[in-house]
Amino acid sequence: MAMMTGGQAVAETLALLGVSKVFGIVSVHNLPIYDAISLHPDIQVINVRHEQAAAHAADAYSRVTGELGVILTSTGPGALNAVAGIYEAAFVSSKLLMVTGQIESRFRGKGKGFLHEYEKQPELLSNLCRTVSSVRYAEDISRDMAAVADDIQRGRPQPGAIEIPIDLQYQSADIDLFASRTISRLVPDKALLNQALALLENAQRPLIWAGGGVNISGASGELTDLAERMGAPVVTTIEGRGAISEAHDLSLGFRTDRRSAAEIFEEADVVLAIGTRFQNYATRVWTLQMPENLIHIDVDPGVIGRNYPAAVPIVADAKMALQELLQGLGKTAVDEQFLERCRKIKEADEEAIKEEIGPDHSEIVSVIRRLLPEECPVVRDSTVPNYTWGNRLLKILRSRTSIRPAAVAIGPGLPLAMGAAIGSMSHALLVQGDGGLQLSIGELSACAEHQIPVIALVFNDSGYNVLRIIQENVLGHKHGTELSKINFVTVAQGMGVEAERVEGIEQFEPALARALARSGPSVIEIDMDFLSPIELPLPAHQRARRETDTSED
């Protein structure tokens, strides 16, 4: 127990939790906390320009490092600004801790219209966070923070929040400091594990499906070892990308959104699915057929059997389950012809994608993978280049280096890239559209302030091209998807970021090489008017809608 202010208790507790980075904005209702963490020798504050960006950056930082991502906001409008970022973190199962202020204790619940007053802030945050704590006494700050941090990291990660009234932040008190308890990993049930081993040992055409839970649990090595022991091909979800290197001979990458994937699943006699919810995009809106022998492993019991019935349901941490499978697995005999057919489907798909995106975008993919070090995160916003080649063709070579807005929002790309770059201590490459960038363009200033090595590839076609395509194909006309032409080079340079424009594919490689040679941020604006046209297949649910509408005519 030591005498300190509530703000100092927050800083000291964060340090005990192993937190070294905090993303946020200073405000009248978090000044003591901001001051204390800014003065702490082991914590760096990353000043962003909007609280939503703080949440996205902390989310990506957590995804890349596996550690807590922490944001600091003000009460009321500041906290509410962060909501969209917390929503994304919850959707993707990220370890996000929100520390926010609250008005003075003596005015709470009075409805007097105090500055930033929002009495129902905990109720709002509880819709997005698994645990929300509202501190009543300064002596409880550290204990309550540690409890929230424990819950965030238990089982399937989910965001948590703690609000601290401003008077308690200033107040001095004798405060006990608490650290997070060791979180034990959930081990698989032995009987169910033995059932899974029996299916795998007798399988001739096994297929492994790896979801984001493999990356979250740090089980990339175990997944790769199991695939090699079995000789089994591995399909991933988008969040599972990098769980096995996509340059590995057994990796099929993410391709379940393509029709050819159905052939692989129709032929497989056992599917081992690890750390996945079987979301709609990866399953072609749940039309992808699974074999009867489906082994489903996930740390969250609520997701097992939700979208596909499991012959063997195993509730366990992905790393623990894979370790047990490796230890217990006997001889397997995979049909080499099945494996060869999987490889040919992969090769045919990649060639088909290159045809769809055209020679210029194919060259961009080739240049990126040739120049970008494999430890650098690749961040993709919701934009046509991401859907066509960012999710499919651009190989991810390491776990925790593939980042995208999993809830498929438009605009989080830049702050996600900021957190990814800081977490990886390397460049982060951002694939970004012009429409999406405008939602978070102010964060270029934060990149310049902190010299965050984000390389933003801005594909500028003066509009929301994904929505244009859907409108043209489904509605037959366009509204609200055309945007004015913006000179992003001038904008970036005005914020202190090095920038240049690419007006032809021959200019791209030297521009990327120059960006990688810099220690700080870069913007490379790519004028889509100078590139070969790119095609975007309609999403499955939009195709179905168009086919239904056409059949009714």
Secondary structure, DSSP 8 states (H G I E B T S, - for coil): -EEEEHHHHHHHHHHHTT--EEEE---TTTHHHHHHHHH-TT-EEEE-SSHHHHHHHHHHHHHHHSS-EEEEE-STHHHHHTHHHHHHHHHHT--EEEEEEE--GGGTTS-S--TT--TTHHHHHHTT-SEEEE--SGGGHHHHHHHHHHHHTSSS---EEEEEEHHHHH-EEEE--------------HHHHHHHHHHHHH-SSEEEEE-HHHHHTT-HHHHHHHHHHHT--EEE-STTTTSS-TTSTTEEES-TTSTTHHHHHHH-SEEEEES----TGGGTTTTS---S-EEEEES-GGGTTTSS--SEEEES-HHHHHHHHHHH-------HHHHHHHHHHHHHHHHHHHHHHHHHHHHHHHHHHHHS-TTS-EEE-SSHHIIIIITTTS---STT-EE--TT--SS-HHHHHHHHHHHHTS-EEEEEEHHHHTTSTTHHHHHHHHT--EEEEEEE-SB-HHHHHHIIIIISS--S-B-----HHHHHHHTT-EEEEE-SGGGHHHHHHHHHH-SS-EEEEEEGGGS--------HHHHHHHHHHHHH-
